Amino acid sequence: MYLFTRSGRFAPGSTRDVVSYVGEVTEKVRQETGLSVDAWSSMFSPDLGTVVWAVFAEDLAVLEQANDKLATSDSYIDLVDRGAKLFAGSASDSLAQVIAGEIDPEARPRSTSPWPGP
């Protein structure tokens, strides 16, 4: 089992646009890939303004297929291009492998975050 994350720090002064954008891009990735992607935001830390999209995948092939789908989706690429002006820098990807314990990728996280999400 793998955990893939993509994070980005958003520029100050764009809170309303960021909230809308995070919801849009999260839903678009879910639609295009069929993966249960969730978005998280940092609070009460030096990383304030950072959003992380995260998804568990059974194997690397699932992530490669999702990446291929997104790379050829004009509507996804248009959304990414539109949101680029909101970032204070580039996005950063991370890949981790679960080595102990069991993950239920269908379990929905609980959140009290003000960010939109299901």
Buried (B, 14 or more C-beta within 10 A) or exposed (E): BBBBBBBBBBBEEBEEBBBBBBBBBBBBBBEBBEBBBBBBBBEEEEEEBBBBBBBBBEEEEBBEBBEEBBEEBEEBEEBBEEBEEBBEEEBEEEEEEEEEEEEEEEEEEEEEEEBBBE
